[in-house]
Amino acid sequence: MSAEGKQRSGWRVASATFELSAPSLEHCPPPTLPEVAVAGRSNVGKSSLLNAFAGQRALARVSRTPGRTRLLNFFKVVLRHPRFGDRVLRWVDLPGYGYAAAHASVREAFGPMIESYLQERVVLVELMVLIDVRRGAGDQDRQLLEYAAARDLPVRIVGTKADKLSKSERGVVGRKIANALELPTSALALTSASKGLGLGDEGRGRGLTRLLAERIENASC
């Protein structure tokens, strides 16, 4: 079956729309949909991943200056399957962390904002931590994962820019990242926003669209 045929027969993104930007938890939308929070370093490619995942070039603004996103950004995403129907979720873009050029007071504010969201948002069903496969996990990635583990938050590691690796290197690097974080390889998804790698419903490859649909299906919100 062609890639197009596989996409039609499996999960796909039917629509994705920007909802709002929230400077604090009090300004978030009503907790009526399951939410997937997306975190990572300021230059890891969070906006590019969302645009590629949604099939839209400018759904999320890609800033040329890392560290500019200082709000919780909410996007409504509808996943559709020809047999199983629709699954609706919110994709929540968290402020990036770890960019040295950001003002110190702003950097310090990122921690409490992310912490309050992860601790108090009752509809949160998954935390996706994006890691550049060429750099591996940094100290702040590890700190965030430790925080999530202490609160039993479901976590998925999304390796970005995997097109920079050969096919043989992807498996090796994926296992290395998972082992370094003491996570099973099933918790890791390798992606490329520029090439569309790992984003769709890829059958046994379990692309991101299918993984999120399964997460929503199993969530109790």
C-alpha positions as CSV (number, residue, x, y, z in Angstrom):
1,M,0.0,0.0,0.0
2,S,1.3,3.5,-0.8
3,A,2.1,6.0,1.9
4,E,-1.0,8.0,0.9
5,G,-3.2,4.9,1.2
6,K,-1.8,4.1,4.6
7,Q,-2.6,7.6,5.7
8,R,-6.2,7.4,4.5
9,S,-6.7,4.0,6.2
10,G,-5.2,5.1,9.5
11,W,-5.2,8.0,11.9
12,R,-4.6,11.5,10.5
13,V,-4.9,15.1,11.6
14,A,-8.3,16.3,10.4
15,S,-7.9,19.8,11.8
16,A,-5.7,21.9,14.0
17,T,-6.5,25.4,15.2
18,F,-4.9,27.9,17.6
19,E,-7.1,28.6,20.6
20,L,-5.4,31.0,22.9
21,S,-2.2,32.0,24.8
22,A,-2.3,32.0,28.6
23,P,0.2,33.9,30.8
24,S,-0.8,31.8,33.8
25,L,-3.0,28.8,34.8
26,E,-5.9,31.1,35.5
27,H,-6.1,32.1,31.9
28,C,-6.1,28.6,30.4
29,P,-9.2,27.3,28.6
30,P,-11.8,25.3,30.5
31,P,-10.5,21.7,31.2
32,T,-12.9,20.0,28.8
33,L,-10.5,18.1,26.6
34,P,-7.5,15.8,27.2
35,E,-4.2,17.8,26.9
36,V,-0.8,16.8,25.7
37,A,1.9,19.2,26.9
38,V,5.0,19.7,24.8
39,A,8.2,20.8,26.4
40,G,11.8,21.2,25.5
41,R,14.8,23.5,25.0
42,S,14.0,26.8,23.3
43,N,15.7,25.7,20.0
44,V,14.6,22.1,19.9
45,G,11.9,22.7,17.2
46,K,8.6,22.6,19.1
47,S,6.8,25.0,16.7
48,S,8.3,23.3,13.6
49,L,7.1,19.9,14.9
50,L,3.5,21.1,15.5
51,N,3.4,22.7,12.1
52,A,4.6,19.5,10.4
53,F,2.3,17.3,12.5
54,A,-0.7,19.5,11.7
55,G,0.2,19.8,8.0
56,Q,0.2,23.6,8.2
57,R,3.1,25.9,7.5
58,A,2.2,28.7,10.0
59,L,-0.1,27.2,12.7
60,A,2.6,27.9,15.3
61,R,5.0,30.8,14.8
62,V,8.6,29.7,14.4
63,S,10.7,32.4,16.0
64,R,14.2,33.2,14.7
65,T,15.2,34.0,18.3
66,P,15.0,31.1,20.7
67,G,13.4,31.8,24.1
68,R,10.7,34.1,22.7
69,T,7.8,31.9,23.7
70,R,6.8,33.0,27.2
71,L,3.2,31.8,27.3
72,L,1.2,28.6,27.4
73,N,-0.1,28.2,23.9
74,F,-3.2,26.0,23.3
75,F,-4.1,24.3,20.0
76,K,-7.2,22.2,19.4
77,V,-6.4,19.1,17.3
78,V,-8.9,16.6,15.8
79,L,-7.5,13.2,15.0
80,R,-9.6,11.1,12.6
81,H,-9.8,7.5,11.6
82,P,-12.1,6.1,8.9
83,R,-13.3,3.3,11.2
84,F,-12.8,4.6,14.8
85,G,-14.0,8.2,14.3
86,D,-12.6,11.3,15.9
87,R,-10.4,11.9,18.9
88,V,-10.0,15.5,20.1
89,L,-7.2,16.9,22.2
90,R,-5.4,20.0,23.1
91,W,-1.8,20.4,22.2
92,V,-0.2,22.7,24.8
93,D,3.1,24.3,23.8
94,L,5.0,25.1,27.0
95,P,7.6,27.8,27.3
96,G,11.0,26.7,26.2
97,Y,13.8,26.4,28.7
98,G,17.6,26.6,28.7
99,Y,18.3,29.5,26.4
100,A,21.1,31.6,28.0
101,A,20.2,34.9,26.2
102,A,16.8,35.1,27.9
103,H,16.6,37.7,30.7
104,A,17.3,36.1,34.1
105,S,13.9,37.0,35.6
106,V,12.1,35.6,32.6
107,R,14.1,32.3,32.8
108,E,13.2,32.0,36.5
109,A,9.5,32.6,35.7
110,F,9.4,29.6,33.2
111,G,9.9,27.1,36.0
112,P,6.9,28.1,38.2
113,M,4.7,28.4,35.1
114,I,5.5,24.9,33.8
115,E,5.4,23.5,37.3
116,S,2.0,24.9,38.1
117,Y,0.6,23.6,34.8
118,L,2.0,20.1,35.2
119,Q,0.9,19.9,38.8
120,E,-2.6,21.4,38.6
121,R,-4.0,20.8,35.1
122,V,-6.3,17.8,35.7
123,V,-6.9,17.0,32.0
124,L,-3.2,16.5,31.3
125,V,-2.7,13.0,29.8
126,E,0.8,13.1,28.5
127,L,4.0,15.2,28.7
128,M,6.1,15.1,25.5
129,V,9.7,16.2,26.0
130,L,11.4,17.1,22.8
131,I,15.1,16.3,22.6
132,D,17.4,17.0,19.6
133,V,18.8,13.6,18.7
134,R,22.2,15.1,17.9
135,R,22.6,16.6,21.3
136,G,20.9,14.1,23.6
137,A,19.2,15.0,26.9
138,G,20.4,18.0,28.9
139,D,20.3,18.6,32.6
140,Q,17.0,20.5,32.4
141,D,15.4,17.8,30.3
142,R,16.4,15.3,33.1
143,Q,15.1,17.6,35.8
144,L,11.7,17.9,34.1
145,L,11.5,14.1,33.6
146,E,12.4,13.5,37.2
147,Y,9.6,16.0,38.2
148,A,7.1,14.1,35.9
149,A,8.2,10.7,37.3
150,A,7.6,11.9,40.9
151,R,4.1,12.8,40.0
152,D,3.3,9.7,37.8
153,L,2.8,11.8,34.7
154,P,2.8,9.7,31.5
155,V,5.9,10.8,29.5
156,R,7.0,10.4,25.9
157,I,10.4,11.4,24.6
158,V,10.2,12.8,21.1
159,G,13.6,12.9,19.3
160,T,13.6,15.8,16.8
161,K,15.7,16.3,13.7
162,A,16.1,12.6,13.1
163,D,16.6,13.2,9.4
164,K,20.2,14.3,10.3
165,L,20.9,10.6,11.1
166,S,21.1,7.7,8.8
167,K,18.6,4.9,9.2
168,S,21.1,2.7,10.9
169,E,22.1,5.5,13.3
170,R,18.5,6.2,14.3
171,G,18.1,2.9,16.1
172,V,21.4,3.2,17.9
173,V,20.9,6.8,19.0
174,G,17.3,6.1,20.0
175,R,18.4,3.3,22.3
176,K,21.2,5.4,23.7
177,I,18.8,8.2,24.6
178,A,16.3,5.9,26.2
179,N,19.0,4.1,28.2
180,A,20.5,7.3,29.4
181,L,17.1,8.4,30.7
182,E,16.3,4.9,32.1
183,L,13.2,4.6,29.9
184,P,12.0,1.9,27.6
185,T,12.5,2.4,23.9
186,S,8.7,2.3,23.5
187,A,8.7,5.7,25.3
188,L,10.7,7.2,22.5
189,A,9.5,8.5,19.1
190,L,12.0,9.7,16.5
191,T,10.7,12.5,14.2
192,S,11.7,15.0,11.6
193,A,9.6,18.1,11.0
194,S,11.4,18.8,7.7
195,K,10.9,15.3,6.3
196,G,7.7,14.3,8.0
197,L,9.5,11.3,9.6
198,G,7.5,9.6,12.4
199,L,4.6,12.0,12.4
200,G,1.7,10.0,10.8
201,D,0.0,6.7,11.5
202,E,2.8,4.5,10.3
203,G,1.5,1.1,11.2
204,R,4.1,-1.0,13.0
205,G,6.3,2.2,13.1
206,R,3.7,3.7,15.4
207,G,4.0,7.3,14.2
208,L,3.1,10.3,16.5
209,T,-0.5,10.6,15.2
210,R,-1.3,7.0,16.1
211,L,0.5,7.2,19.5
212,L,-1.5,10.3,20.5
213,A,-4.8,8.7,19.4
214,E,-4.0,5.7,21.5
215,R,-3.1,7.9,24.5
216,I,-6.4,9.8,24.2
217,E,-8.3,6.5,23.8
218,N,-6.8,5.2,27.0
219,A,-7.1,8.4,29.0
220,S,-10.0,9.0,31.4
221,C,-10.8,12.7,31.4
